[in-house]
Amino acid sequence: MILLASPSQKICRRWRNALAGHFPLHQVTDRQHLLLSLREHNPNVVFLDHTEKHFGPTRLVCKIIKMAATKFVVLTADPQTDEAVQFIKAGAKGYCASNLDIPLLCKAARVVSSGEIWIGRKMLPALFDEFVHTASNADIIAMPPHHAAASNVYSGLSQREREITSLVASGQQNKFISSKLHISEKTVKAHLTTIFKKLNVEGRTQLALAVIGTR
């Protein structure tokens, strides 16, 4: 079930028109009913139209996201990269504009339902900086095996593949990875081909998003 949380009947009507027939839907208009519905219905996904007046400030909504055992997509009239970082750090699986095109609403629901992240491409650099670039290379390379095994992304990858995956997610190019790991660029490319296939991603951007979703 998808829970639609918005004080705007116009927005909820638009979301319903996009999602009806594809997912069971329930609607709430404020924080009190949101919390009640999270307990009673245990929705798979929440589409939250973030307005402070009805759902509280960002820090409060982040607390709700952290406590809830569901996947949140936060939608807002004015998307901001710093706000996107806060919500994704809290565990939200999506962040985008509340006037998202109807076909994309359905796609976002499917993507998030499957456990992946839905976020505008313009927001990616900020997320990379926050979740990857701030980590030291030593931390990335020395990731403990038990941490890797616990991550859906890293499960099934060899230690070398995990190292390359983390470096790619940090924005590093093949030449740097080759030098860092003391292997040839040809070997890096071969590993990447295997990694893309194992994780069912189509390229470096999707790989980075998958890594961001685990941190």
Helices and strands as residue ranges (DSSP letters): E 2-5, H 9-19, E 25-28, H 31-41, E 45-49, H 52-55, H 58-67, E 71-76, H 81-90, E 94-97, H 102-113, E 118-119, G 121-123, H 124-128, I 129-133, H 137-141, H 145-150, H 159-169, H 174-181, H 185-199, H 204-212
